[in-house]
Amino acid sequence: MSRVAPISPGQRTRSARVLLIPFDGTWANRLGDAHATVVSDFHSLIAIAENVDNGYREGVGTRGGPIEKACGGALGAGVVEKVLDAFVKLTDDYNMGDSILVIGFSRGAFAARVFAALTSLVGLLKTDTNPPVSPSRKRLFHQKIREGLVSGNLWDIDTLDELRDGYEFHENVFIDALCLFDTVASLGVPKVGAGAYVAPILRILPAFRKDFSHLENIVRHPPQEVRHVFQATSIHETRATYHEQLAEKHAGDSNQVFKQMWFVGNHSNMARNTSRRGFADAPLAWMIGQLHHYLHLRFDEGKLHARFPSYPRSMNLAGPRQVRTSTASTASNTYNPSVHAPALEPTQSETLPRWIHKDVKKIGAFKTFCHGWNQRTPGRYGGRTYEEVHVTVRLRGFGRNMADSVMVPGYQAVADGRKWIWVRVPSEKARTMRWGASDRRPAALPSIDEGTMLPLEAALLGLSWCLEI
């Protein structure tokens, strides 16, 4: 993997590492199979030669007694603590020349975005100064950060200057990649679904009065110190409490690679290792492909063959790849025509993954009452979202009755020469029960591009025939 900075004379001489910081989803941890996710074991897919340090953080609702676990799962309690714990570990572990990869699913993806914003804002404290920072000063420093995160005052310039005063920080620290699987915030008492009825009562108690809406505003624009932003988002999730959190790219930042891809499935299908695990294969393969292509990160061939049944044994694409100037870290969000997915309807010899036609689990009436209802609508978020639709969304339509479901709400796939785009249906109206009468969504994009299919990603999914050679 290419490193973001050389090791300067006088720095510690240990080998540079990939500092992987995974934030898992609600009730998810790597110790059991009940709530296992692709985040839980992502580190195991990376080649040993990359020298990975795994700073895994389990999801909220995994520690404490029944009440603590319930509050963590229902209210997202503990997200700030997860962020701060990871920040403290990174401060202790970081050495110039290390690469930083942050990955998250669900509320863990939200925590990952808060973590990236915090690291960019405050910076990483130097721990090898002379004289060294005392443990008591470190604790005070981190306590002030926690208070600032909860209140939102940390982003006030005077508060930040006061916090940093008297400390030394590393310079030019970048996060190589921010990898997100369907970001969900849902912190505090929900204001939709059943939460709308109980919220006025619960907020009488001080413990339920916390408002984390300022964090949602902060994470909307990933900091420019993040070199690559990749987010996999589900099309078919309809729970309002799982409202999608698309990101926007900062205006004028031409060097940051920024991609947000829509996939078949509901929220859990983006990363949960369940009986419908096949749906999660596509977002995971896409993420692996992006990291291999843009960051030149190497993966373990044996682990990939075991994880992806469609990955041919004869293929070994996950090792070192030649660095080309056109695909360096500063690459723009343009298509590489040599790997765009132009395939038309598959022939008999071009098979589709078995899971691609599975039914997406629908949310029942009781859960809809509890969570509220919200139709996700690609192309209606405004700003620089760089939305694309994954090729598997279109391929799902072949071999089934197209009237069974809407692949992309409000859009239909149209062949434009040798590529596909999703064109807005003029009569489309966004259906939602989450937005109030005074809310206005931005005008829908006239079209959304089908995303680029990279060679390793296509091979993992058994879709190499989609590539234009």
C-alpha positions, 0 to 999 in steps of 0.5 A, a space after each residue: 500500500 502506498 504510504 501518505 508520508 515518508 519517515 523523517 530522520 529522527 522518527 521511530 524506526 518501526 515498520 510503517 503500518 496500516 492503522 485500521 479503525 473499524 466501528 461496528 454496527 448496533 449490537 454487533 461484535 466479533 465474538 459471536 455469530 448472531 450479529 456478525 458483520 463485514 466490519 467485524 472481520 474486515 481486517 482478516 481479508 487484508 494481506 499480512 504483508 500490509 502490517 495491519 493494526 486492528 483497532 476494532 470497536 464493537 457496536 453500541 449495545 454490546 456491553 453492560 447489563 440488559 438496560 445498558 444494552 437496550 439503551 445502546 441499541 434503542 438510543 445509540 448510547 455510547 457512540 461518543 465514547 466509542 469515538 473517543 476511545 478510538 481517538 485515544 488509541 490512534 493518538 498512542 499508536 500513530 507514527 509518521 508514515 502510517 496509513 489510516 483506514 476508518 471503516 464503519 457500518 450503521 451507527 458505526 459508520 456515523 461514529 466513523 464520520 464523527 471520528 474523521 471530523 474529530 481527528 481532522 479538527 483537533 489533530 493527533 497529540 504527540 506522545 513522544 515529546 520532551 518532556 513527555 505529556 503527563 497522564 493527568 494532562 492527557 486525561 484532561 485533554 480527552 475529557 475536554 474533547 468529550 465535553 466538546 463533542 457532546 455539546 458541539 462547542 468543540 467546533 468553536 474556534 475559541 474552545 479549540 484554541 484553548 484545548 490545543 494550547 500547550 500541546 504539540 501535534 503531528 503535522 499533515 495527518 491524513 486519513 487514507 480512506 473513510 469506508 462506510 456501509 449505510 450510515 445511520 445516526 438515530 441517536 437519542 429518543 427517535 422523533 418518528 414512529 412510536 418515538 414521536 408519542 413517547 418522546 415528550 414523556 421521556 424528555 422529562 428525564 434529564 438522561 433523555 434530553 440530550 440532542 446530538 443533531 449538531 453531530 449530524 450537521 458536522 459529519 455531512 461534509 467529510 473533512 478534506 484531510 480524508 483522501 478517499 470517501 466510499 459509502 455503500 447505501 441501501 435502496 430498499 430500507 424503509 424505516 424512518 429511524 434508519 434515515 439515510 445519511 448521505 455525505 457531501 463533498 466540499 466544494 472546490 476539493 478536486 483531489 478527494 475521491 468521493 463515491 456513494 453507491 446505491 445497492 439492492 437490499 435493506 439496511 442489514 443487507 449492506 453488512 450483516 452476515 445472515 442467511 441473506 449474506 449474498 446481498 452484503 457480498 456486493 457492497 463488500 466486493 465494491 469496497 475491496 475493489 475501491 481500496 485495491 484500486 485507489 490505495 493499492 491495498 493488498 488482500 489475502 487471496 485465500 481469504 477472498 476465495 473463501 469469502 466469495 464463492 464466485 471468485 474463480 480459483 484461477 484468478 489472483 487479482 488482489 495482490 500488488 498492482 502497478 501504480 499508474 498516474 491516472 489512478 493515484 490517490 489524487 484521482 478525480 471522480 471520473 470514469 475509467 472507460 476500460 472498466 465501465 460496466 456496459 453489459 446488456 442482458 446476460 446470456 445463458 453463458 453469463 450467469 448471475 450470482 444466485 442471491 441476486 434475485 432473492 427477495 429483500 426482507 420487508 418490514 412488517 406493520 408493527 415495526 413500521 409503527 415503531 420505526 416510522 416509514 420513509 422511502 429512500 429516494 436516490 438523487 434527491 439530496 442536493 449538493 455534491 453527493 456523487 451518487 451512483 447505482 451499482 450494476 447489480 441493481 440493474 442485473 436484478 431486473 433480468 429474469 423476473 417480472 419488472 413490475 414486481 418492484 421498483 429497482 430505483 424509486 423514481 428512475 428507470 435504466 436506459 442504455 446510453 451507447 455502451 453505458 447505462 444510466 438511470 433516468 428520472 421518470 417525469 411523473 415520479 413523486 417521492 413518497 414519505 411519512 417522515 418529512 413534514 409539510 414544511 419540508 422540501 427536498 431538493 429537485 431530483 437529479 435528471 439522471 444517475 450514472 451506473 457505477 464503475 465496475 472494477 476488475 477485482 470487484 467484478 471477479 469477486 462477484 463472478 461478474 467479470 463478463 460485465 467488464 468492457 475489455 
